[in-house]
Amino acid sequence: NSLMNLKTSLDRDYFVFQLTKKAGIIRVKDVGLRLKKTKQKDQNFDIEIFYDDQKMSKKKVAANEPVYFFKMGYKKPYEMVCTKVQDDQIQGYISVPKVTD
């Protein structure tokens, strides 16, 4: 499984998630995620990402398109990737740098 290979990366930790529209905001590590809309036919979605007391809204994010954001205390970005888009549901992972600086 390629995700298991990623998990063994020395400089990042990986947190897998499944998110539905009905779920509202879910926590993954120290980040909040809320799914706003999916388009299964086009394999894209709208999402809100909550971190460091801020909200980032991303529209029409494609499956397997990474979304990067910087949290306070980290020199390297967090990365959110959705690997599967379904009706009102997505699956993916957040990768987090192991080292703060």
N, C-alpha and C positions, 0 to 999 in steps of 0.2 A: 504494500500500500504506500503510495507516494507521500501521503500525509504523515505516515509514521516515519518515513525518511526525513521529512522536514522537522519533525518533532525532536530528532536527535541533533539538530543544529546546535552548535556550541554557543552562539551569541544571542539566540532568540528562544522564547517559549511560545507555544501554540495552544490556543484555546478554541475548541470547536463549538459552534452554536447552531441552533435551529430556531428560527424566528417566524412567528405568524402575526398577521395584522391584529387579530383578536387579543394577543398577549400584552399589548401595550409596550411599555419600556421593560426590557430585560437587562440584567447585568451580566456582562462577560468580563471577567477579571475586574478592572476598575473603570469600566466604560459602560455607558447605557446605550442601548440600541432600540429604535422604534421603527418598524416597517410601516411605511405610509401607503405604498401602492406597488403592485407587481404587474408586469406584462409578460406572461409566459410565452406568448407567440414571438415576441421580439427579444426575449431573454434579458429583460432589464427591470429595474426596480427603483423606487424612491425610498430614501432612508434618512433618519435623523440620528446623529451620533452625539452623545452627551459626555463631556469630559471637562475637568478643570473649571467647573461652573460655567461652561459655555455649551451652545448647541450649534452643530454644523449640519446643514441640510444639503443632501446630495440628490439630484434628480437624474433619472434615466441612466443609472449606473449599470453597465453591462455585466453579465455573468463573467467571472474570472478577471474582472478589471479591478486592480488594487486601488484602495482609497487610503491615502497616507495622512496622518495628522501627528503633530508634536504635542506631547504632554509635558507639563512643567517638570523639570528635573532630569529630562532625558535628552541626550544629544542626537539620538537616532529616532526615527519616527515609529509610531505604531502603524500597523498595516491591517486593514480589514478587507477580506476577499470573500465574495459570495461565489460558491462553486455550483450551486443549483438553484434555479428559479422555477417555482411552481405557482399555481393559483393561490394568492394571498399567503405565500410561505416562501422563505429562502433558507438555505443552509450554507454554512461557510466557516471561516475561522478568523480570529484576530491573532496576529503575531506581535509579540512584545519584546523589546530589547531587554536582555538580562541585566545589563549594566547601566546604572544611572551615573551621571557625571556632573 
